[in-house]
Amino acid sequence: MNINQFRQTVVGLARGTTFRVVCSGAAHGRLTNKDLTFTCKAANLPASTIGSIPVSFFGRKVNYPGDRTYADWTVTIIGTNTWKTYQELYNWQQAMNRSVGNYATSNNANNFKANANVIVYDQTDKVTMQFTLVGLFPTNLADVSLDWGNTDQEVDFTVTFAFDWAVMGNSSTADNELGKGATISV
């Protein structure tokens, strides 16, 4: 391959700065679409792993595809003067397990789950990639660094979510995989 072939093959680069995250169907109204959409400053496309099932045959190992598992998903959120997003995430965790009393506000674990879309755009604001994470809830609301020496910078914090599965594609693809009644927002 020469430089001209490379230039014809790579006509546009994906950029990691043109994305948004939209959370929908949040548990007990703990998080609104607007808050997570406009204050999320860093996220990843979800990681997944297909396990391997080795089967022995006459002294040789033959591998077969196993089950899919998903790693936890972490986002970085910009802190604002109102601390609204932080408070809503904290309250979401409180609903799942109270700090004092060690109980949940519902016996149905699905009441604590939401869906999130990670939407990636190109330079013309066209959607080029979308993942829907289904059944997520916050497992870790990380510490927030407060420091008198941190001048000229925003406060941010990370949140780690567990989720049930992810679907790649547009909302119609997700509808087909999730079934009727799914909450999908674009």
VMD Tcl script that draws the C-alpha trace (Angstrom):
set ca {
  {0.00 0.00 0.00}
  {1.32 3.46 -0.84}
  {0.41 6.90 0.56}
  {-2.19 7.57 -2.14}
  {-3.98 4.29 -1.43}
  {-3.91 5.09 2.27}
  {-5.42 8.54 1.65}
  {-8.18 7.00 -0.49}
  {-8.92 4.38 2.18}
  {-8.87 6.70 5.20}
  {-11.10 9.59 4.14}
  {-12.25 10.67 7.61}
  {-11.19 9.95 11.15}
  {-13.44 9.21 14.08}
  {-12.99 11.77 16.83}
  {-13.35 11.01 20.50}
  {-14.75 14.45 21.30}
  {-17.99 14.32 19.30}
  {-20.30 12.22 21.46}
  {-23.09 12.44 23.96}
  {-24.65 10.12 26.50}
  {-28.41 10.03 27.00}
  {-29.85 8.24 30.01}
  {-33.51 7.18 29.79}
  {-36.02 5.39 31.93}
  {-34.05 6.20 35.06}
  {-35.14 4.48 38.22}
  {-37.67 6.41 40.28}
  {-36.91 9.57 38.27}
  {-33.47 9.77 39.88}
  {-31.72 11.09 36.77}
  {-33.05 13.23 33.94}
  {-31.91 13.02 30.31}
  {-30.77 16.66 30.32}
  {-28.43 16.27 33.26}
  {-26.46 13.27 32.01}
  {-26.51 14.43 28.40}
  {-24.97 17.84 29.01}
  {-22.60 17.18 31.90}
  {-21.03 13.88 30.81}
  {-17.52 14.79 29.62}
  {-15.96 11.34 29.11}
  {-17.35 7.89 28.36}
  {-16.33 4.71 26.57}
  {-18.03 2.44 24.15}
  {-18.83 -0.64 26.26}
  {-16.34 -3.50 26.41}
  {-17.51 -7.07 25.89}
  {-15.76 -10.42 26.02}
  {-16.71 -13.74 24.47}
  {-15.43 -16.57 26.60}
  {-13.71 -19.62 25.16}
  {-14.76 -23.20 25.89}
  {-11.83 -25.56 25.32}
  {-12.77 -29.14 24.47}
  {-10.12 -31.87 24.45}
  {-10.03 -34.28 21.52}
  {-7.23 -36.84 21.22}
  {-4.76 -34.65 23.07}
  {-5.68 -31.46 21.21}
  {-7.70 -28.50 22.41}
  {-10.52 -27.28 20.20}
  {-11.99 -23.93 21.25}
  {-15.66 -23.04 20.93}
  {-17.22 -19.63 21.56}
  {-18.67 -19.27 25.04}
  {-20.81 -16.70 26.77}
  {-20.61 -12.94 26.37}
  {-19.84 -10.84 29.42}
  {-19.67 -7.07 29.81}
  {-17.22 -5.04 31.84}
  {-18.55 -2.30 34.08}
  {-18.97 1.08 32.36}
  {-17.44 4.28 33.74}
  {-18.26 7.88 32.79}
  {-16.78 11.19 33.94}
  {-19.24 13.94 34.79}
  {-18.57 17.66 35.20}
  {-19.61 18.97 38.60}
  {-21.80 22.07 38.58}
  {-22.58 24.61 41.30}
  {-25.96 22.99 41.91}
  {-24.46 19.47 42.33}
  {-27.79 18.21 40.96}
  {-26.39 15.29 38.93}
  {-24.18 14.16 41.81}
  {-27.13 14.35 44.22}
  {-29.41 12.41 41.87}
  {-26.82 9.66 41.41}
  {-26.30 9.51 45.18}
  {-30.07 9.30 45.72}
  {-30.28 6.56 43.06}
  {-27.77 4.53 45.07}
  {-29.64 5.35 48.28}
  {-32.85 3.97 46.75}
  {-31.04 0.68 46.04}
  {-29.51 0.44 49.52}
  {-29.98 2.97 52.31}
  {-26.86 4.06 54.20}
  {-28.77 3.84 57.47}
  {-31.14 0.91 57.72}
  {-29.62 -1.21 54.94}
  {-32.84 -1.57 52.93}
  {-34.07 -0.74 49.43}
  {-37.10 1.33 48.47}
  {-38.48 -1.48 46.27}
  {-38.46 -5.27 46.20}
  {-38.27 -5.19 42.39}
  {-34.63 -4.75 41.29}
  {-35.79 -3.63 37.82}
  {-37.13 -0.44 39.43}
  {-33.52 0.65 39.92}
  {-32.38 0.15 36.33}
  {-32.23 2.55 33.37}
  {-30.95 2.52 29.79}
  {-28.23 4.71 28.33}
  {-27.24 5.52 24.77}
  {-23.70 6.43 23.79}
  {-24.02 8.34 20.52}
  {-20.98 9.22 18.40}
  {-21.05 11.89 15.68}
  {-18.82 12.77 12.75}
  {-17.62 16.28 11.90}
  {-20.91 17.06 10.13}
  {-23.00 16.16 13.22}
  {-24.19 12.89 11.63}
  {-24.62 9.88 13.95}
  {-21.96 7.32 13.01}
  {-22.13 4.90 15.96}
  {-24.57 4.20 18.74}
  {-24.60 1.76 21.64}
  {-27.56 1.19 23.94}
  {-26.66 -0.10 27.39}
  {-29.63 -1.88 28.91}
  {-30.43 -2.29 32.59}
  {-27.75 -0.08 34.09}
  {-27.42 1.20 37.63}
  {-24.62 3.02 39.46}
  {-22.31 0.76 41.45}
  {-19.61 3.30 42.32}
  {-19.93 7.04 42.81}
  {-16.24 7.95 43.08}
  {-14.73 10.50 45.39}
  {-14.68 14.15 44.35}
  {-11.35 15.93 44.73}
  {-11.64 19.30 46.46}
  {-8.30 21.11 46.66}
  {-7.45 24.80 47.23}
  {-4.55 24.38 44.79}
  {-6.78 23.25 41.89}
  {-7.32 26.63 40.27}
  {-8.65 27.29 36.78}
  {-10.22 23.86 36.37}
  {-13.62 22.30 36.79}
  {-14.55 19.72 39.37}
  {-15.45 16.36 37.91}
  {-16.26 12.91 39.23}
  {-16.56 9.40 37.86}
  {-19.47 7.03 38.11}
  {-19.26 3.30 37.40}
  {-22.35 1.46 36.19}
  {-23.12 -2.24 35.91}
  {-25.44 -3.13 33.04}
  {-27.15 -6.24 31.67}
  {-26.22 -6.04 27.99}
  {-25.41 -3.66 25.14}
  {-26.77 -3.36 21.62}
  {-24.83 -1.70 18.81}
  {-26.80 0.16 16.17}
  {-29.57 2.67 15.73}
  {-32.83 2.70 17.64}
  {-34.55 0.30 15.21}
  {-31.73 -2.25 15.69}
  {-32.06 -1.92 19.44}
  {-35.86 -2.25 19.21}
  {-35.45 -5.54 17.34}
  {-33.04 -6.93 19.93}
  {-34.77 -5.55 23.01}
  {-38.34 -6.31 22.04}
  {-41.44 -4.16 22.23}
  {-41.78 -1.60 24.96}
  {-38.07 -0.84 25.24}
  {-37.02 2.69 26.17}
  {-34.74 4.02 23.45}
  {-33.86 7.67 22.98}
  {-31.84 9.22 20.20}
}
mol new
graphics top color blue
foreach p $ca { graphics top sphere $p radius 0.5 }
foreach p [lrange $ca 0 end-1] q [lrange $ca 1 end] { graphics top cylinder $p $q radius 0.2 }
display resetview
